[in-house]
């Protein structure tokens, strides 16, 4: 049984309505982040306050992505317990004691053979199913194939024909990233619908939404070019796209793995933009309501949402000013500086001054604010500030990943894909 309402740190409260409106990039982003954390540190159920995880949906099925309790969790939860299988039983069902097939071995050897034709290949560095030690003494890994390319660095190839658990995917990805090894994950061809299978999506997420394929056409092109050529495939805004690429065509992010097209960041930004557009209409419609205003932002236990509403109205107003089309979503001041000054005078505003500051300094809205407001922000008690464990702060973080997601923002700045409104002024 699906958990109906959860709190996810950095995303806020996710109730049934929001779950139904969430799109694939949001689900996969949350799933990837949850699988990197100790259970309970990022997400918990509001019915029983126990940690939850995110189950992927199934393509061509009525089962959507949804939150679930861990095994033996959810006792006494109003939404019921789940029937999650233990991880060791799932692993046994996937691997059945033998992960490698003849096709799997052939793919590893063929990839290594093709890369050895590259003049930059470091002689003797190639290996199939050879143990890779950790530099820090942690447990090592057995990459399916590994090699060095002069000027590009060390590479590991993982060939995945069978389903794999998300923690296994994350574990391998993080190991290679920590060791400074570029990971190329090879998958079989999938259709647009099939690629959304959980393990394929988990793997693609580690390469910014790309997955890589070595088939006969790629092999022929590899022999023509004298280097390894593979298909890079990704889900674009409206269609499934692919292109033959060499290792030189890929981007090598610091602390991440090679990719051809960043399909993750723009997708998260697009879904956030659609959410902002919708909520801005709701906020504008209720701006002149008498206190308490109609509840347009979800809240726990149907409590009045004035505190959260003031923060979100201020953040959306800053966003409008950053785009050069200022709208006051909470009052009638015709200047952003007056609106923010009034918000910072409130108790909840003072405790969220850091959030307002980041919204201002990270966007084109900064010049709209007078010195007196900056001084008020500077006087805010830093020890009393709320972080994203607060449901309203977390909600604003989820509305503005261009501002608050350091991982996405920094790469988008480098790639030139950050929206103009989110580029700091001056």
C-alpha positions in Angstrom: 0.0 0.0 0.0 1.4 3.4 -1.0 2.3 5.9 1.7 0.0 8.9 1.1 1.9 11.7 2.6 5.7 12.0 3.3 8.2 14.6 4.1 11.4 14.6 2.0 14.2 16.9 3.2 14.9 19.3 0.4 11.6 18.7 -1.3 9.1 19.4 1.4 5.7 17.7 2.1 4.7 15.4 -0.7 1.0 14.6 -0.3 -1.3 12.6 -2.6 -2.1 15.5 -4.9 1.6 16.4 -5.4 2.5 12.8 -6.0 -0.1 12.6 -8.8 1.3 15.7 -10.4 5.0 14.8 -10.1 6.8 14.0 -13.4 9.4 11.3 -14.1 12.5 13.6 -13.6 11.3 14.5 -10.1 10.7 10.9 -9.1 14.0 9.8 -10.4 15.9 12.7 -8.8 14.3 11.9 -5.4 14.9 8.2 -5.8 18.6 8.7 -6.6 19.1 11.0 -3.6 17.2 8.7 -1.2 19.3 5.7 -2.2 22.5 7.7 -1.3 21.3 8.4 2.3 21.0 6.4 5.5 17.3 5.5 5.7 15.3 8.0 7.7 17.6 10.9 7.2 15.8 12.3 4.2 12.2 10.9 4.1 9.6 9.8 6.5 5.9 8.9 6.5 3.5 11.3 8.2 1.2 8.5 9.2 3.7 6.7 11.4 6.8 8.9 11.3 9.0 5.9 10.1 11.5 6.2 7.2 10.3 5.4 3.7 11.9 4.6 0.3 10.8 5.3 -3.2 9.6 2.4 -5.4 9.9 3.0 -9.1 6.8 2.5 -11.3 6.5 0.1 -14.2 6.3 1.2 -17.8 3.0 0.2 -19.5 1.5 -0.4 -16.1 -0.9 1.3 -13.8 1.8 1.2 -11.0 3.2 4.6 -10.6 6.3 5.5 -8.6 5.3 5.7 -4.9 6.7 5.8 -1.4 6.8 2.6 0.7 7.7 1.6 4.2 10.7 -0.6 4.7 10.2 -4.3 5.6 8.5 -4.6 9.0 7.9 -0.9 9.0 4.6 1.0 9.1 3.2 -0.8 12.1 0.2 1.1 13.2 0.4 3.4 10.1 -3.1 4.6 9.0 -2.1 3.7 5.5 -1.1 0.1 6.4 2.1 -1.9 6.2 4.0 -2.8 3.0 5.0 -6.2 1.9 8.6 -5.3 0.9 10.9 -8.3 0.3 14.2 -8.3 2.2 17.1 -7.0 0.1 19.1 -10.3 0.3 16.1 -12.2 -1.1 15.8 -9.7 -3.9 19.5 -10.0 -4.7 19.3 -13.8 -4.7 16.4 -13.6 -7.2 18.3 -11.2 -9.5 21.7 -12.9 -9.4 20.9 -16.5 -8.7 24.5 -17.0 -7.8 25.9 -16.2 -11.2 25.8 -12.7 -12.7 27.8 -13.4 -15.9 26.5 -15.0 -19.1 28.4 -15.8 -22.3 26.9 -12.7 -24.0 28.0 -10.6 -21.0 31.6 -11.9 -21.2 31.6 -11.4 -25.0 30.5 -7.8 -24.6 33.3 -7.0 -22.1 36.0 -8.6 -24.3 34.7 -6.8 -27.5 34.7 -3.4 -25.8 38.3 -3.9 -24.6 39.4 -5.1 -28.0 37.9 -2.0 -29.7 39.6 0.4 -27.2 42.9 -1.3 -27.6 42.9 0.0 -31.2 43.1 3.6 -29.9 46.6 5.0 -30.2 46.2 6.6 -26.8 45.4 3.3 -25.1 48.0 2.6 -22.3 49.5 -0.7 -23.1 48.8 -3.4 -20.5 46.1 -1.4 -18.7 43.2 -3.3 -20.1 41.6 -6.1 -18.1 38.3 -8.1 -18.0 36.8 -8.9 -14.6 39.9 -7.8 -12.7 39.8 -6.6 -9.0 40.2 -2.8 -8.5 41.5 -1.8 -5.1 40.4 1.2 -3.2 43.0 3.9 -2.6 41.6 4.4 0.9 41.5 0.8 1.9 37.8 0.3 1.5 36.2 -2.7 -0.2 37.2 -2.7 -3.9 35.2 -3.6 -7.0 35.4 -6.0 -9.9 34.6 -3.9 -13.0 33.6 -5.9 -16.0 36.4 -4.2 -18.0 38.9 -1.5 -17.2 41.5 0.4 -19.1 43.5 3.7 -19.3 43.4 6.2 -22.1 46.2 8.8 -22.2 44.8 12.2 -21.7 41.3 11.0 -20.6 42.2 8.9 -17.6 41.1 5.6 -16.1 37.9 3.9 -17.2 35.7 1.1 -15.9 33.0 -0.5 -18.0 30.0 -2.2 -16.4 27.8 -4.3 -18.6 24.3 -4.7 -17.3 21.8 -7.1 -19.0 19.8 -8.1 -16.0 17.9 -6.0 -13.4 20.0 -4.5 -10.6 19.1 -3.0 -7.3 19.3 0.8 -6.9 21.7 0.5 -3.9 24.0 -1.7 -6.1 24.0 0.9 -8.9 24.7 3.7 -6.4 27.4 1.7 -4.7 29.3 1.0 -7.8 28.9 4.5 -9.2 30.1 6.2 -6.0 33.1 3.8 -5.7 34.4 4.7 -9.1 33.7 8.4 -8.6 35.7 8.4 -5.4 38.6 6.5 -7.1 38.7 9.0 -9.9 37.6 6.3 -12.5 35.3 7.2 -15.4 32.4 4.8 -15.4 30.7 3.7 -18.7 27.7 1.6 -18.1 26.6 -0.5 -21.2 23.0 -1.6 -21.5 21.1 -3.4 -24.2 18.8 -1.5 -26.5 15.4 -0.4 -25.1 12.4 1.3 -26.5 11.4 4.7 -25.1 8.9 2.9 -22.7 11.3 0.1 -21.7 14.1 2.4 -20.8 12.0 3.7 -17.9 12.4 0.4 -16.2 13.7 1.0 -12.7 17.3 -0.3 -13.1 17.8 1.3 -16.5 16.6 4.7 -15.2 18.8 4.3 -12.1 21.8 3.6 -14.2 21.1 6.4 -16.7 20.7 8.9 -13.8 24.3 8.3 -12.9 25.3 9.7 -16.3 23.0 12.7 -16.4 20.2 10.7 -18.0 22.4 9.0 -20.6 22.8 5.3 -21.1 25.3 3.7 -23.5 24.9 0.9 -25.9 27.5 -1.1 -27.9 25.8 -2.9 -30.8 26.9 -4.1 -34.3 26.5 -0.6 -35.8 28.6 1.0 -33.1 31.2 -1.8 -33.4 31.5 -1.2 -37.2 31.9 2.6 -36.6 34.5 1.8 -33.9 36.7 -0.1 -36.4 36.4 2.7 -38.9 37.5 5.4 -36.4 40.1 3.2 -34.6 38.6 3.8 -31.2 35.6 2.7 -29.1 32.4 4.2 -30.4 29.1 3.7 -28.6 25.5 4.9 -28.7 24.6 7.6 -26.3 20.8 7.6 -25.7 18.6 9.8 -23.6 15.0 10.9 -23.1 14.7 14.4 -24.5 11.9 16.9 -23.8 9.5 15.0 -26.1 11.3 12.1 -27.6 13.9 9.3 -27.2 17.1 10.4 -28.8 20.5 8.8 -29.6 23.8 9.4 -31.3 27.0 7.5 -32.0 29.8 9.0 -29.9 33.4 8.4 -29.0 34.9 8.9 -25.6 36.2 12.2 -26.8 32.7 13.4 -27.4 31.7 13.0 -23.7 31.8 15.6 -20.9 33.8 14.6 -17.8 32.3 16.4 -14.8 34.4 16.7 -11.6 33.2 14.1 -9.1 30.8 12.5 -11.6 30.7 10.2 -14.6 31.0 10.9 -18.4 27.9 12.0 -20.3 27.0 13.2 -23.7 23.9 15.3 -23.1 22.8 16.5 -19.7 19.2 15.3 -19.8 18.7 15.5 -16.1 19.3 19.1 -15.1 17.1 20.7 -17.8 14.3 18.3 -17.1 14.3 19.1 -13.4 14.4 22.8 -14.2 11.4 22.4 -16.6 9.2 20.6 -14.1 10.1 23.2 -11.4 9.1 26.0 -13.9 5.8 24.4 -14.5 5.1 24.1 -10.8 6.0 27.8 -10.2 3.8 28.9 -13.0 0.8 27.0 -11.5 1.4 28.1 -8.0 1.9 31.7 -9.0 -1.6 31.7 -10.5 -3.0 30.3 -7.3 -1.2 32.8 -5.1 -2.3 35.7 -7.2 -5.9 34.6 -7.1 -5.9 34.5 -3.3 -3.7 37.5 -2.6 -6.6 39.8 -1.6 -8.4 37.3 0.6 -9.0 38.4 4.1 -6.9 36.7 6.8 -6.8 33.8 7.0 -6.4 33.4 3.3 -7.8 30.4 1.5 -5.4 27.4 1.9 -3.5 27.1 -1.5 -0.4 25.5 -0.1 -0.8 22.1 1.4 -0.2 21.8 5.2 -0.2 19.1 7.8 -3.4 18.3 9.7 -5.3 21.0 7.8 -3.7 23.7 9.8 -3.7 27.3 8.6 -0.8 27.9 6.2 -0.2 31.6 6.8 3.4 31.0 7.9 4.3 29.0 4.8 2.3 31.1 2.6 4.2 34.3 3.5 7.5 32.6 2.7 6.4 31.2 -0.6 4.6 34.4 -1.7 7.9 36.3 -1.0 10.0 33.7 -2.9 7.7 33.8 -5.9 7.7 37.6 -5.8 11.5 37.6 -5.9 11.4 35.2 -8.8 9.1 37.5 -10.7 11.4 40.5 -10.1 14.4 38.4 -11.2 12.6 37.9 -14.5 12.0 41.6 -14.8 8.3 41.4 -14.3 7.8 42.1 -10.6 4.4 41.1 -9.1 3.7 41.4 -5.4 2.0 38.1 -4.5 1.4 39.0 -0.8 0.4 42.7 -0.7 0.3 45.9 -2.6 3.7 47.5 -2.3 4.9 48.3 -5.8 8.6 47.7 -4.9 10.1 44.3 -4.1 12.3 46.0 -1.4 9.2 47.1 0.5 7.6 43.7 0.4 10.7 41.9 1.6 11.3 44.5 4.3 7.8 43.8 5.6 8.3 40.1 5.5 11.6 40.3 7.4 9.8 42.2 10.2 7.7 39.1 10.9 9.0 36.4 13.3 8.9 33.7 10.6 10.5 36.1 8.2 13.5 36.7 10.5 13.9 33.0 11.0 14.1 32.5 7.2 16.3 35.4 6.3 19.0 33.1 5.0 16.5 31.7 2.4 15.5 35.2 1.3 19.2 36.2 1.1 20.0 33.3 -1.2 17.1 34.0 -3.4 18.3 37.6 -3.8 22.1 37.1 -4.2 21.6 34.2 -6.6 19.3 35.9 -9.1 18.7 39.1 -11.1 16.6 40.4 -8.3 19.5 41.6 -6.2 19.5 45.2 -7.5 15.9 45.6 -6.5 16.7 45.6 -2.8 17.8 48.7 -0.8 20.7 48.8 1.7 18.4 48.9 4.7 17.0 45.5 3.8 20.5 44.0 3.4 21.3 45.4 6.8 18.2 43.7 8.3 19.3 40.4 6.7 22.8 40.8 8.1 21.4 41.3 11.6 19.4 38.1 11.5 20.4 35.6 14.1 22.2 32.8 12.1 21.8 30.4 15.0 18.0 30.8 14.8 17.7 30.2 11.1 15.6 27.3 9.7 17.1 24.9 7.2 15.4 22.4 4.8 14.3 20.2 7.7 11.6 22.9 8.0 8.7 21.9 5.7 8.3 25.4 4.2 12.0 25.9 3.6 12.2 22.5 1.9 9.2 23.4 -0.2 10.9 26.6 -1.5 14.0 24.6 -2.2 12.0 22.2 -4.4 10.4 25.1 -6.2 13.8 26.7 -7.0 16.4 24.0 -7.8 18.1 26.6 -10.0 19.0 28.5 -6.8 19.2 25.9 -4.0 20.5 22.8 -5.8 24.3 23.4 -5.7 25.0 20.3 -7.7 22.7 21.3 -10.6 23.3 25.0 -10.4 27.1 24.8 -10.7 27.1 22.5 -13.7 24.4 24.6 -15.4 26.4 27.7 -14.9 29.4 26.1 -16.6 27.3 24.6 -19.4 25.5 27.9 -20.0 22.1 26.3 -19.4 21.1 28.2 -16.2 18.1 30.4 -16.8 19.0 34.1 -17.1 16.9 35.0 -14.1 19.0 32.7 -11.9 22.3 34.2 -12.8 23.6 36.6 -10.1 23.2 40.3 -11.1 26.4 42.3 -11.3 
